[in-house]
Amino acid sequence: MDQMDSARQGAPCCNLDFLEISLGRNRTTALRLVGLFLDSYPHLVRRLDEAQASGDLERLRQVVHDIRGNCVLFSAQECLAQTIRIEGLLRVAIGATGQEANGSDWLAETLILRQALECMVAELRAYLATGTP
């Protein structure tokens, strides 16, 4: 069973307790950060899709890096692992003489990332729904 299978079977995608601890148990700030991410999520995914579809690997690298920061913030390990994987593949591809030199399937890679993001987003929406501090 891979990590995505375990995530789909109810294992948490995020560690929001760690977020709250990092913020000095300031739940108001944690809720605000979650809300800001959820508000920007559609734009983030649109950027990911556009970069992948256009084959612009530098732009894809930038958006994956932005996603990685959010994965770190919310301790979303599966999402973080996939961003690290994609960033490594992109470093090789961008450094190679041809953009597809490493033969990566960017659609498949971004699909795996999107699945991890959806898990993260579902948990963040549930957390936000728990309401006020």
C-alpha positions as CSV (number, residue, x, y, z in Angstrom):
1,M,0.0,0.0,0.0
2,D,1.5,3.4,-1.0
3,Q,1.1,6.6,1.0
4,M,-1.7,7.9,-1.1
5,D,-3.7,4.7,-0.5
6,S,-3.2,5.1,3.3
7,A,-4.2,8.8,3.0
8,R,-7.4,7.9,1.2
9,Q,-8.2,5.3,3.9
10,G,-8.6,8.0,6.6
11,A,-5.0,8.6,7.7
12,P,-4.5,12.4,8.3
13,C,-2.8,14.3,5.5
14,C,-1.8,17.2,7.7
15,N,-0.6,17.7,11.2
16,L,-2.6,20.8,12.2
17,D,-1.7,20.3,15.9
18,F,1.9,21.1,15.0
19,L,0.7,24.2,13.2
20,E,-1.1,25.4,16.3
21,I,1.9,24.5,18.5
22,S,4.2,26.4,16.1
23,L,1.9,29.4,16.5
24,G,2.0,29.3,20.3
25,R,-1.4,27.7,20.4
26,N,-2.9,30.7,18.6
27,R,-5.9,29.0,17.0
28,T,-7.1,32.3,15.6
29,T,-3.9,32.7,13.5
30,A,-4.0,29.1,12.5
31,L,-7.6,29.5,11.2
32,R,-6.6,32.6,9.4
33,L,-3.7,30.9,7.7
34,V,-5.9,28.0,6.7
35,G,-8.5,30.4,5.3
36,L,-5.9,32.3,3.3
37,F,-4.6,29.1,1.8
38,L,-8.1,27.9,0.9
39,D,-8.9,31.2,-0.7
40,S,-5.8,31.1,-2.9
41,Y,-6.0,27.3,-3.6
42,P,-8.0,27.6,-6.9
43,H,-5.5,30.1,-8.3
44,L,-2.6,27.9,-7.2
45,V,-4.1,24.8,-8.9
46,R,-4.8,26.8,-12.0
47,R,-1.1,27.9,-12.2
48,L,0.0,24.3,-11.7
49,D,-2.3,23.1,-14.5
50,E,-1.3,25.9,-16.9
51,A,2.4,25.4,-16.3
52,Q,2.1,21.7,-16.9
53,A,-0.1,22.1,-20.0
54,S,2.3,24.6,-21.5
55,G,5.4,22.6,-20.9
56,D,7.0,25.6,-19.2
57,L,9.3,23.7,-16.8
58,E,10.6,26.9,-15.1
59,R,7.1,28.1,-14.4
60,L,6.2,24.6,-13.2
61,R,9.2,24.7,-10.9
62,Q,8.0,28.0,-9.4
63,V,4.5,26.8,-8.7
64,V,5.6,23.5,-7.2
65,H,8.0,25.5,-5.0
66,D,5.0,27.6,-3.8
67,I,3.0,24.5,-3.2
68,R,5.9,23.0,-1.2
69,G,5.8,26.0,1.2
70,N,2.2,25.4,2.0
71,C,2.8,21.6,2.4
72,V,5.5,22.5,5.0
73,L,3.2,25.0,6.8
74,F,0.5,22.4,7.2
75,S,2.8,19.4,7.8
76,A,1.3,17.7,4.8
77,Q,3.9,14.9,4.4
78,E,2.6,13.2,1.2
79,C,2.1,16.5,-0.5
80,L,5.6,17.6,0.6
81,A,7.2,14.4,-0.6
82,Q,5.7,14.8,-4.0
83,T,6.8,18.4,-4.3
84,I,10.3,17.4,-3.4
85,R,10.2,14.6,-6.0
86,I,8.9,16.9,-8.7
87,E,11.4,19.6,-7.9
88,G,14.2,17.1,-8.2
89,L,13.0,15.9,-11.6
90,L,12.6,19.5,-12.7
91,R,16.2,20.4,-11.7
92,V,17.4,17.6,-13.9
93,A,15.1,18.4,-16.8
94,I,15.9,22.2,-16.7
95,G,19.6,21.5,-16.4
96,A,19.5,19.1,-19.4
97,T,20.0,20.2,-23.0
98,G,16.4,19.3,-23.9
99,Q,13.4,20.1,-21.8
100,E,12.2,16.5,-21.9
101,A,15.7,15.1,-21.5
102,N,14.8,13.0,-18.4
103,G,11.6,11.6,-19.9
104,S,9.3,12.7,-17.0
105,D,5.6,12.5,-17.4
106,W,4.7,15.9,-16.0
107,L,1.0,15.2,-16.3
108,A,1.3,12.1,-14.2
109,E,3.5,13.8,-11.7
110,T,1.2,16.8,-11.3
111,L,-1.8,14.4,-11.0
112,I,-0.2,12.7,-8.0
113,L,0.5,16.1,-6.5
114,R,-3.1,17.2,-7.1
115,Q,-4.4,14.1,-5.3
116,A,-2.2,14.9,-2.3
117,L,-3.4,18.5,-2.4
118,E,-7.0,17.5,-2.5
119,C,-6.5,15.4,0.7
120,M,-4.8,18.4,2.3
121,V,-7.6,20.8,1.2
122,A,-10.3,18.4,2.6
123,E,-8.6,18.4,6.0
124,L,-8.1,22.1,6.0
125,R,-11.7,22.7,5.1
126,A,-12.8,20.5,7.9
127,Y,-10.5,22.3,10.3
128,L,-11.8,25.7,9.2
129,A,-15.3,24.4,9.7
130,T,-14.6,23.6,13.3
131,G,-14.8,27.4,13.7
132,T,-13.7,29.9,16.2
133,P,-11.0,29.4,18.8
